[in-house]
């Protein structure tokens, strides 16, 4: 019954990865610095601040990207 069970293809960038690609180099650096500092920027807080600036994302996809558990790192 499960002979053909295979993991999904995860070669597509996640939402956070697509947001990163949409930014200029300066903003990418600022966002990467925030992603690298979860003690300063909790996922919920960072997601809220990004959304307030027109970059719609929730803490779930942000957290997956931060933990390198998304398609960007597969």
Backbone as XML, in Angstrom:
<?xml version="1.0"?>
<chain id="A" units="angstrom">
  <residue number="1" name="UNK">
    <atom name="N" x="0.810" y="-1.192" z="0.000"/>
    <atom name="CA" x="0.000" y="0.000" z="0.000"/>
    <atom name="C" x="0.863" y="1.271" z="0.000"/>
  </residue>
  <residue number="2" name="UNK">
    <atom name="N" x="1.973" y="1.306" z="0.730"/>
    <atom name="CA" x="2.800" y="2.507" z="0.826"/>
    <atom name="C" x="4.117" y="2.388" z="0.066"/>
  </residue>
  <residue number="3" name="UNK">
    <atom name="N" x="4.181" y="1.473" z="-0.876"/>
    <atom name="CA" x="5.426" y="1.233" z="-1.607"/>
    <atom name="C" x="5.956" y="2.477" z="-2.327"/>
  </residue>
  <residue number="4" name="UNK">
    <atom name="N" x="5.067" y="3.323" z="-2.787"/>
    <atom name="CA" x="5.491" y="4.500" z="-3.550"/>
    <atom name="C" x="5.555" y="5.772" z="-2.703"/>
  </residue>
  <residue number="5" name="UNK">
    <atom name="N" x="5.585" y="5.629" z="-1.386"/>
    <atom name="CA" x="5.648" y="6.777" z="-0.483"/>
    <atom name="C" x="7.030" y="7.422" z="-0.558"/>
  </residue>
  <residue number="6" name="UNK">
    <atom name="N" x="7.057" y="8.675" z="-0.992"/>
    <atom name="CA" x="8.317" y="9.421" z="-1.091"/>
    <atom name="C" x="8.111" y="10.806" z="-0.490"/>
  </residue>
  <residue number="7" name="UNK">
    <atom name="N" x="9.174" y="11.391" z="0.028"/>
    <atom name="CA" x="9.021" y="12.736" z="0.605"/>
    <atom name="C" x="8.707" y="13.765" z="-0.483"/>
  </residue>
  <residue number="8" name="UNK">
    <atom name="N" x="8.027" y="14.844" z="-0.107"/>
    <atom name="CA" x="7.701" y="15.881" z="-1.097"/>
    <atom name="C" x="8.960" y="16.601" z="-1.578"/>
  </residue>
  <residue number="9" name="UNK">
    <atom name="N" x="8.877" y="17.126" z="-2.782"/>
    <atom name="CA" x="9.973" y="17.910" z="-3.352"/>
    <atom name="C" x="10.019" y="19.257" z="-2.646"/>
  </residue>
  <residue number="10" name="UNK">
    <atom name="N" x="11.141" y="19.576" z="-2.042"/>
    <atom name="CA" x="11.270" y="20.836" z="-1.301"/>
    <atom name="C" x="12.366" y="21.706" z="-1.904"/>
  </residue>
  <residue number="11" name="UNK">
    <atom name="N" x="12.323" y="21.879" z="-3.194"/>
    <atom name="CA" x="13.339" y="22.705" z="-3.846"/>
    <atom name="C" x="12.880" y="24.150" z="-4.007"/>
  </residue>
  <residue number="12" name="UNK">
    <atom name="N" x="11.635" y="24.419" z="-3.721"/>
    <atom name="CA" x="11.098" y="25.763" z="-3.838"/>
    <atom name="C" x="11.386" y="26.550" z="-2.562"/>
  </residue>
  <residue number="13" name="UNK">
    <atom name="N" x="11.733" y="27.798" z="-2.712"/>
    <atom name="CA" x="11.994" y="28.654" z="-1.550"/>
    <atom name="C" x="10.712" y="28.857" z="-0.748"/>
  </residue>
  <residue number="14" name="UNK">
    <atom name="N" x="10.869" y="28.973" z="0.554"/>
    <atom name="CA" x="9.725" y="29.240" z="1.429"/>
    <atom name="C" x="9.347" y="30.720" z="1.334"/>
  </residue>
  <residue number="15" name="UNK">
    <atom name="N" x="8.295" y="31.086" z="2.032"/>
    <atom name="CA" x="7.838" y="32.480" z="1.988"/>
    <atom name="C" x="8.908" y="33.439" z="2.504"/>
  </residue>
  <residue number="16" name="UNK">
    <atom name="N" x="9.596" y="33.062" z="3.579"/>
    <atom name="CA" x="10.646" y="33.934" z="4.114"/>
    <atom name="C" x="11.780" y="34.069" z="3.101"/>
  </residue>
  <residue number="17" name="UNK">
    <atom name="N" x="12.136" y="32.990" z="2.430"/>
    <atom name="CA" x="13.174" y="33.036" z="1.401"/>
    <atom name="C" x="12.785" y="33.932" z="0.241"/>
  </residue>
  <residue number="18" name="UNK">
    <atom name="N" x="11.507" y="33.869" z="-0.140"/>
    <atom name="CA" x="11.037" y="34.728" z="-1.232"/>
    <atom name="C" x="11.023" y="36.194" z="-0.808"/>
  </residue>
  <residue number="19" name="UNK">
    <atom name="N" x="10.684" y="36.451" z="0.446"/>
    <atom name="CA" x="10.741" y="37.826" z="0.950"/>
    <atom name="C" x="12.179" y="38.325" z="0.927"/>
  </residue>
  <residue number="20" name="UNK">
    <atom name="N" x="13.109" y="37.496" z="1.395"/>
    <atom name="CA" x="14.527" y="37.880" z="1.396"/>
    <atom name="C" x="14.988" y="38.239" z="-0.018"/>
  </residue>
  <residue number="21" name="UNK">
    <atom name="N" x="14.601" y="37.413" z="-1.001"/>
    <atom name="CA" x="15.007" y="37.674" z="-2.389"/>
    <atom name="C" x="14.434" y="38.981" z="-2.928"/>
  </residue>
  <residue number="22" name="UNK">
    <atom name="N" x="13.295" y="39.402" z="-2.392"/>
    <atom name="CA" x="12.642" y="40.607" z="-2.903"/>
    <atom name="C" x="13.281" y="41.899" z="-2.375"/>
  </residue>
  <residue number="23" name="UNK">
    <atom name="N" x="14.136" y="41.772" z="-1.369"/>
    <atom name="CA" x="14.741" y="42.943" z="-0.739"/>
    <atom name="C" x="16.068" y="43.323" z="-1.388"/>
  </residue>
  <residue number="24" name="UNK">
    <atom name="N" x="16.446" y="44.579" z="-1.257"/>
    <atom name="CA" x="17.769" y="44.983" z="-1.723"/>
    <atom name="C" x="18.819" y="44.470" z="-0.736"/>
  </residue>
  <residue number="25" name="UNK">
    <atom name="N" x="20.077" y="44.563" z="-1.105"/>
    <atom name="CA" x="21.163" y="43.994" z="-0.298"/>
    <atom name="C" x="21.188" y="44.542" z="1.132"/>
  </residue>
  <residue number="26" name="UNK">
    <atom name="N" x="20.964" y="45.838" z="1.270"/>
    <atom name="CA" x="20.999" y="46.452" z="2.598"/>
    <atom name="C" x="19.907" y="45.869" z="3.490"/>
  </residue>
  <residue number="27" name="UNK">
    <atom name="N" x="18.679" y="45.812" z="2.958"/>
    <atom name="CA" x="17.567" y="45.280" z="3.741"/>
    <atom name="C" x="17.733" y="43.781" z="4.005"/>
  </residue>
  <residue number="28" name="UNK">
    <atom name="N" x="18.307" y="43.052" z="3.060"/>
    <atom name="CA" x="18.578" y="41.631" z="3.291"/>
    <atom name="C" x="19.517" y="41.459" z="4.480"/>
  </residue>
  <residue number="29" name="UNK">
    <atom name="N" x="20.523" y="42.282" z="4.548"/>
    <atom name="CA" x="21.470" y="42.228" z="5.658"/>
    <atom name="C" x="20.807" y="42.521" z="6.996"/>
  </residue>
  <residue number="30" name="UNK">
    <atom name="N" x="19.947" y="43.535" z="7.011"/>
    <atom name="CA" x="19.239" y="43.895" z="8.238"/>
    <atom name="C" x="18.337" y="42.745" z="8.677"/>
  </residue>
  <residue number="31" name="UNK">
    <atom name="N" x="17.588" y="42.178" z="7.727"/>
    <atom name="CA" x="16.676" y="41.083" z="8.064"/>
    <atom name="C" x="17.452" y="39.842" z="8.491"/>
  </residue>
  <residue number="32" name="UNK">
    <atom name="N" x="18.547" y="39.536" z="7.816"/>
    <atom name="CA" x="19.337" y="38.363" z="8.199"/>
    <atom name="C" x="19.889" y="38.515" z="9.612"/>
  </residue>
  <residue number="33" name="UNK">
    <atom name="N" x="20.299" y="39.710" z="9.945"/>
    <atom name="CA" x="20.800" y="39.975" z="11.300"/>
    <atom name="C" x="19.698" y="39.733" z="12.333"/>
  </residue>
  <residue number="34" name="UNK">
    <atom name="N" x="18.470" y="40.151" z="12.026"/>
    <atom name="CA" x="17.342" y="39.915" z="12.930"/>
    <atom name="C" x="17.028" y="38.421" z="13.030"/>
  </residue>
  <residue number="35" name="UNK">
    <atom name="N" x="17.078" y="37.720" z="11.900"/>
    <atom name="CA" x="16.819" y="36.278" z="11.916"/>
    <atom name="C" x="17.877" y="35.529" z="12.720"/>
  </residue>
  <residue number="36" name="UNK">
    <atom name="N" x="19.089" y="36.013" z="12.691"/>
    <atom name="CA" x="20.193" y="35.367" z="13.407"/>
    <atom name="C" x="20.188" y="35.647" z="14.903"/>
  </residue>
  <residue number="37" name="UNK">
    <atom name="N" x="19.278" y="36.504" z="15.375"/>
    <atom name="CA" x="19.230" y="36.880" z="16.787"/>
    <atom name="C" x="17.865" y="36.599" z="17.406"/>
  </residue>
  <residue number="38" name="UNK">
    <atom name="N" x="17.521" y="35.309" z="17.603"/>
    <atom name="CA" x="16.203" y="35.006" z="18.169"/>
    <atom name="C" x="16.029" y="35.489" z="19.605"/>
  </residue>
  <residue number="39" name="UNK">
    <atom name="N" x="17.131" y="35.730" z="20.308"/>
    <atom name="CA" x="17.018" y="36.252" z="21.666"/>
    <atom name="C" x="16.509" y="37.687" z="21.655"/>
  </residue>
  <residue number="40" name="UNK">
    <atom name="N" x="16.874" y="38.426" z="20.631"/>
    <atom name="CA" x="16.453" y="39.822" z="20.494"/>
    <atom name="C" x="15.124" y="39.906" z="19.741"/>
  </residue>
  <residue number="41" name="UNK">
    <atom name="N" x="14.995" y="39.107" z="18.680"/>
    <atom name="CA" x="13.821" y="39.134" z="17.816"/>
    <atom name="C" x="13.090" y="37.800" z="17.876"/>
  </residue>
  <residue number="42" name="UNK">
    <atom name="N" x="12.124" y="37.679" z="18.779"/>
    <atom name="CA" x="11.272" y="36.488" z="18.802"/>
    <atom name="C" x="10.517" y="36.408" z="17.476"/>
  </residue>
  <residue number="43" name="UNK">
    <atom name="N" x="10.192" y="35.198" z="17.041"/>
    <atom name="CA" x="9.535" y="35.004" z="15.739"/>
    <atom name="C" x="8.238" y="35.812" z="15.639"/>
  </residue>
  <residue number="44" name="UNK">
    <atom name="N" x="7.438" y="35.794" z="16.673"/>
    <atom name="CA" x="6.160" y="36.515" z="16.641"/>
    <atom name="C" x="6.379" y="38.019" z="16.516"/>
  </residue>
  <residue number="45" name="UNK">
    <atom name="N" x="7.325" y="38.544" z="17.246"/>
    <atom name="CA" x="7.619" y="39.980" z="17.209"/>
    <atom name="C" x="8.158" y="40.391" z="15.850"/>
  </residue>
  <residue number="46" name="UNK">
    <atom name="N" x="9.103" y="39.619" z="15.330"/>
    <atom name="CA" x="9.686" y="39.940" z="14.024"/>
    <atom name="C" x="8.636" y="39.848" z="12.926"/>
  </residue>
  <residue number="47" name="UNK">
    <atom name="N" x="7.808" y="38.805" z="12.971"/>
    <atom name="CA" x="6.747" y="38.660" z="11.965"/>
    <atom name="C" x="5.797" y="39.851" z="12.005"/>
  </residue>
  <residue number="48" name="UNK">
    <atom name="N" x="5.443" y="40.282" z="13.199"/>
    <atom name="CA" x="4.536" y="41.430" z="13.332"/>
    <atom name="C" x="5.174" y="42.700" z="12.763"/>
  </residue>
  <residue number="49" name="UNK">
    <atom name="N" x="6.433" y="42.933" z="13.077"/>
    <atom name="CA" x="7.116" y="44.137" z="12.585"/>
    <atom name="C" x="7.275" y="44.108" z="11.061"/>
  </residue>
  <residue number="50" name="UNK">
    <atom name="N" x="7.582" y="42.942" z="10.512"/>
    <atom name="CA" x="7.703" y="42.831" z="9.050"/>
    <atom name="C" x="6.360" y="43.087" z="8.382"/>
  </residue>
  <residue number="51" name="UNK">
    <atom name="N" x="5.296" y="42.509" z="8.944"/>
    <atom name="CA" x="3.957" y="42.691" z="8.382"/>
    <atom name="C" x="3.551" y="44.165" z="8.434"/>
  </residue>
  <residue number="52" name="UNK">
    <atom name="N" x="3.898" y="44.850" z="9.512"/>
    <atom name="CA" x="3.587" y="46.284" z="9.620"/>
    <atom name="C" x="4.316" y="47.091" z="8.545"/>
  </residue>
  <residue number="53" name="UNK">
    <atom name="N" x="5.401" y="46.533" z="8.011"/>
    <atom name="CA" x="6.167" y="47.220" z="6.968"/>
    <atom name="C" x="5.826" y="46.706" z="5.571"/>
  </residue>
  <residue number="54" name="UNK">
    <atom name="N" x="4.726" y="45.949" z="5.472"/>
    <atom name="CA" x="4.246" y="45.494" z="4.172"/>
    <atom name="C" x="4.794" y="44.154" z="3.716"/>
  </residue>
  <residue number="55" name="UNK">
    <atom name="N" x="5.541" y="43.443" z="4.566"/>
    <atom name="CA" x="6.092" y="42.136" z="4.227"/>
    <atom name="C" x="5.311" y="41.083" z="5.007"/>
  </residue>
  <residue number="56" name="UNK">
    <atom name="N" x="4.216" y="40.642" z="4.446"/>
    <atom name="CA" x="3.276" y="39.772" z="5.137"/>
    <atom name="C" x="3.850" y="38.376" z="5.372"/>
  </residue>
  <residue number="57" name="UNK">
    <atom name="N" x="4.062" y="38.047" z="6.640"/>
    <atom name="CA" x="4.546" y="36.725" z="7.035"/>
    <atom name="C" x="4.080" y="36.456" z="8.464"/>
  </residue>
  <residue number="58" name="UNK">
    <atom name="N" x="3.914" y="35.180" z="8.776"/>
    <atom name="CA" x="3.540" y="34.798" z="10.136"/>
    <atom name="C" x="4.731" y="34.130" z="10.805"/>
  </residue>
  <residue number="59" name="UNK">
    <atom name="N" x="4.602" y="33.907" z="12.102"/>
    <atom name="CA" x="5.729" y="33.351" z="12.853"/>
    <atom name="C" x="6.068" y="31.924" z="12.451"/>
  </residue>
  <residue number="60" name="UNK">
    <atom name="N" x="5.097" y="31.149" z="11.934"/>
    <atom name="CA" x="5.358" y="29.764" z="11.540"/>
    <atom name="C" x="6.407" y="29.644" z="10.448"/>
  </residue>
  <residue number="61" name="UNK">
    <atom name="N" x="6.157" y="30.234" z="9.263"/>
    <atom name="CA" x="7.153" y="30.168" z="8.192"/>
    <atom name="C" x="8.471" y="30.850" z="8.567"/>
  </residue>
  <residue number="62" name="UNK">
    <atom name="N" x="8.380" y="31.920" z="9.329"/>
    <atom name="CA" x="9.597" y="32.611" z="9.770"/>
    <atom name="C" x="10.435" y="31.669" z="10.643"/>
  </residue>
  <residue number="63" name="UNK">
    <atom name="N" x="9.781" y="30.981" z="11.563"/>
    <atom name="CA" x="10.486" y="30.058" z="12.445"/>
    <atom name="C" x="11.098" y="28.887" z="11.695"/>
  </residue>
  <residue number="64" name="UNK">
    <atom name="N" x="10.373" y="28.349" z="10.723"/>
    <atom name="CA" x="10.911" y="27.241" z="9.923"/>
    <atom name="C" x="12.157" y="27.683" z="9.160"/>
  </residue>
  <residue number="65" name="UNK">
    <atom name="N" x="12.104" y="28.871" z="8.593"/>
    <atom name="CA" x="13.264" y="29.390" z="7.858"/>
    <atom name="C" x="14.428" y="29.622" z="8.819"/>
  </residue>
  <residue number="66" name="UNK">
    <atom name="N" x="14.139" y="30.214" z="9.939"/>
    <atom name="CA" x="15.165" y="30.501" z="10.939"/>
    <atom name="C" x="15.855" y="29.212" z="11.395"/>
  </residue>
  <residue number="67" name="UNK">
    <atom name="N" x="15.100" y="28.137" z="11.521"/>
    <atom name="CA" x="15.636" y="26.848" z="11.950"/>
    <atom name="C" x="16.176" y="25.992" z="10.800"/>
  </residue>
  <residue number="68" name="UNK">
    <atom name="N" x="16.160" y="26.582" z="9.597"/>
    <atom name="CA" x="16.633" y="25.897" z="8.393"/>
    <atom name="C" x="15.865" y="24.599" z="8.150"/>
  </residue>
  <residue number="69" name="UNK">
    <atom name="N" x="14.550" y="24.643" z="8.398"/>
    <atom name="CA" x="13.680" y="23.490" z="8.199"/>
    <atom name="C" x="12.731" y="23.695" z="7.026"/>
  </residue>
  <residue number="70" name="UNK">
    <atom name="N" x="13.081" y="24.582" z="6.128"/>
    <atom name="CA" x="12.224" y="24.891" z="4.990"/>
    <atom name="C" x="12.904" y="24.482" z="3.683"/>
  </residue>
  <residue number="71" name="UNK">
    <atom name="N" x="12.214" y="24.703" z="2.586"/>
    <atom name="CA" x="12.736" y="24.362" z="1.270"/>
    <atom name="C" x="13.982" y="25.122" z="0.858"/>
  </residue>
  <residue number="72" name="UNK">
    <atom name="N" x="14.255" y="26.241" z="1.486"/>
    <atom name="CA" x="15.457" y="27.017" z="1.153"/>
    <atom name="C" x="16.733" y="26.270" z="1.488"/>
  </residue>
  <residue number="73" name="UNK">
    <atom name="N" x="16.670" y="25.352" z="2.432"/>
    <atom name="CA" x="17.864" y="24.681" z="2.920"/>
    <atom name="C" x="17.877" y="23.185" z="2.618"/>
  </residue>
  <residue number="74" name="UNK">
    <atom name="N" x="17.063" y="22.748" z="1.693"/>
    <atom name="CA" x="17.010" y="21.322" z="1.336"/>
    <atom name="C" x="17.737" y="21.068" z="0.067"/>
  </residue>
</chain>
